[in-house]
Amino acid sequence: MPRISTHVLDTSKGAPAAGIAVELYFEGKLVNAARTNSDGRTDAPLLSADRLETGRYELLFRAGDYLRSSGAPVTEPAFLSDITIRFGVADGAGNYHVPLLLAAHGYSTYRGS
């Protein structure tokens, strides 16, 4: 079944990042919201359907609270607080796994499997 999923890894600790609020938007409209679990994943995919709508999606990660609570060196205001990843879904039958690799002063992402 086609789906959009994510997970967050804290690269400074080499461990999953638990407790991060994640929101999924399609064309600017909120589709789903969840929190990462102890494995750094949401308990269920953020979206699963017989077919995904093609178009522009956004994942919004509320990383600032996690970074503050993790003991990371965070300034006020935090260098990173809310992180938005915009991506396109061209294949409505595809699986889109979009991980976030996070540290206090940087992040990266990729299309996972």
Secondary structure, DSSP 8 states (H G I E B T S, - for coil): --EEE-BEEETTTTEE--S-EEEEEETTEEEEEEE--TTSB-SS-SEE-SS---EEEEEEEEHHHHHHHHT----SS-S-SEEEEEEEE--TT-EEE--EEEETTEEEE--B-
